[in-house]
Amino acid sequence: KFLSNNLKSSNPNYRIQRELKEFLKSPPPGLSVKISGKNVRLWVITLSMPDNSIYAGDKYKLRVQFPNDYPTSPPSVFF
């Protein structure tokens, strides 16, 4: 839903939407993302550990919350 909306660059969610599109287009290895409900400012990222580590097969969830003044203030990340 968030990706189908073409936001104007003046919209406060424009940069977050652009970064989400880039993440989905080319995700970092072992990471996937889902948007929590209708809030584009709240991402749930799943970190899948690589097979060649002592944590092989483990998965961890990170909650990333973008503040209202993002990108001036960084997002908060919670394990």
Secondary structure, 3 states (H helix, E strand, C coil): CCCCCCCCCCCCCHHHHHHHHHHHHCCCCCEEEEECCCCCCEEEEEEECCCCCCCCCCEEEEEEECCCCCCCCCCEEEC
